[in-house]
């Protein structure tokens, strides 16, 4: 899974690898409401509308303002101004409401709650956001009614041990809540404004080959150069040829 902007950034570095990796019916390409279909003409990817709040999604549905190209909808609640405070504080409830509304209209529902939501709750002494996310079983709540869920692991991708621990725990919770959910991890080509080397991204991805079904890949416009993302995708494509079942679903 990846945003339309991320696809554009990767394509600008290497259109061939972007097409090879993302022109598939299991890849979701997202865009905000009001944008045109994010899937390039002729591609088989799933056009997905990205919402930061349930309120905005509900309003768009009520107003008949959902894009005609919508096949899936994504809910990305995080501790930011784009997600209302009441949704941040009651994220499990609003994820359920989002999924129910999506399914009522025949759209796939994708949940991607941010680990920074843990900043609004009381954490245990020394507890990280990732640890609190697991303790509160947010991954289970995200997966329960969804078709696809992601645990946003990209902030710890530079530490393969922590990355694997987090996604292994989150996957266990997700599948316990919904055995049919497609579970993804997060990867980013630019962490805190610094380019993530392709080798670091690859090492993180390979550490969870048997844990996740794919990734939500972020290639920020703030990245100095999207070449690293293209290099990573080349490495991952080569790995796919060697290891059956290693599938990339990018953001």
Secondary structure, 3 states (H helix, E strand, C coil): CEEHHHHHHHHHHCHHHHHHHHCCCCCEEEEECCCCCCCCCCCCCEEEEEECCHHHHHHHHHCCCCCCCCCEEEECCCCCCCCCHHHHHCHHHHHHHHHHHHHHCCCEEEECCCHHHHHHCCCCCCCCHHHHHHHCCHHHHHHCCCCEEEECCHHHCCCHHHHHHHHHHHHHHHHHHCCCCEEEEEEECEECCEECCHHHHHHHHHHCCCCCCEEEEECCCCCCCCHHHHHHHHHHHHHHHHCCCCCCCCC
